[in-house]
Amino acid sequence: MRRLAILLIIFLMSGLAWSQWQPQNSGTDVQLRGISAVSDKVAWASGAGGTVLRTVDSGATWQRVEVVGASALDFRDIQAFDQNTAFVLSIGPGEQSRIYKTSDGGKIWQLQFTNKDPKAFYDCFAFWDSTHGIALSDSVDGKFPLISTSDGATWNPVAVKKMPAALPNEGAFAASGTCIATFGKKDVWFGTGGPAARVFHSSDRGQTWTVAETPIIHGAATQGVFSLAFWTSQDGVAVGGDYKEPERSEKTAAFTHDGGKTWKLSAHPPSGYRSAVAIQYYERAPLVVAVGTSGEDASSDGNAWNFRRHGDYNAVSFASLEIGWAVGPHGLIMRLPAFNID
């Protein structure tokens, strides 16, 4: 089995092992931004126009599930735990930022949170488990508002004891709902853009924070860290770039091996702006995939990235080595059967 795991990584870098992505009929033409793969059968997607989709048959059919009163919302992030349970987050200023939850496969949605701060704009959320999660807003008056749930039902402001101040005009990106990432039981990171491309880290579910600079391109409002993923509490990647220059590959990814204290620029970066990164696993070996509006790249360590194919993707999620999905504009859904090794 160890030999097979090594072969998988070699094949990943050589480009020989990936099957063709399979387009699926989403039944919609809206911009899809969120994707959450649960298993080889179950996945949930979300996007503009209050859209939430669910499949329980590997994507052979996608069912649109209605969130009552949400037709004007833009659901940029979705997190599912099984075929019945999912949370969805809408973005926007003031009350456009909301969180809903379903426990019955989308028949009924409970509105759990509505943002009352007209200056706040919630970009993304992440979960440690089905009852513990955290959501991030763009900075307001030098601080990054955070809310969390400890019961999967109610959301409250995080009691932050210490956090470095936000820079003027520093914010997060809601491109794929993956600007915040969790690992284990308490670790959480979020990335920023604009005047700096920084990564904030907390090891106590958001009570205390440290921050580190990354070498990812920044300076303009369209530049910075767009997505984060960690495969251990120490090892992770950050991807991004400039969404107005999707083909520009310079300074689009960085990696860390010390929990986000320091970040190194990828020696061979992704082939352009990347809005989302996700990790597959095989015998504890990480296989990292990043997607964006100019295509998809893969890496075994976050340092050297290999271009896979052109495409226009917003987000990607894997349930296992064998299966995952990517979503994009015009209702695009692609099923990702990965490695076929006998």
Number of C-alpha atoms within 10 A of each C-alpha: 8 9 7 13 15 14 14 22 19 14 15 21 20 12 14 12 17 17 12 12 16 12 15 17 14 24 14 15 13 18 21 32 31 34 32 26 26 21 18 19 16 21 29 30 31 29 28 22 15 21 25 23 22 26 19 20 12 19 23 12 15 22 15 18 16 16 21 12 9 18 13 12 21 23 35 32 29 29 26 24 18 18 19 15 16 23 25 28 27 29 24 21 16 16 18 22 25 23 25 21 24 18 17 12 17 21 12 15 20 15 19 15 18 15 20 13 13 13 14 24 27 31 27 31 29 25 24 18 14 18 13 18 22 24 25 24 26 24 23 18 13 14 17 21 19 22 20 23 19 15 11 16 15 14 20 13 12 16 13 14 9 12 17 13 13 19 16 14 17 23 28 30 27 28 22 30 34 29 31 28 23 26 19 14 13 15 19 26 26 27 29 29 28 22 19 26 26 27 24 21 25 21 19 12 22 23 14 16 18 15 20 14 17 27 20 26 23 23 14 13 16 19 25 35 35 33 30 27 25 27 21 15 17 13 17 25 27 35 31 37 30 28 21 10 14 18 18 16 19 18 24 29 37 26 25 22 17 13 20 26 16 16 23 18 21 24 13 18 24 34 26 28 32 35 33 31 29 23 24 21 16 17 11 10 16 22 21 23 26 34 32 31 21 21 22 26 24 24 22 20 20 28 18 18 23 19 18 20 14 14 13 17 26 29 32 31 24 26 19 17 18 16 20 28 27 27 28 26 17 12 21 22 27 21 20 21 19 19 16 11 10 4
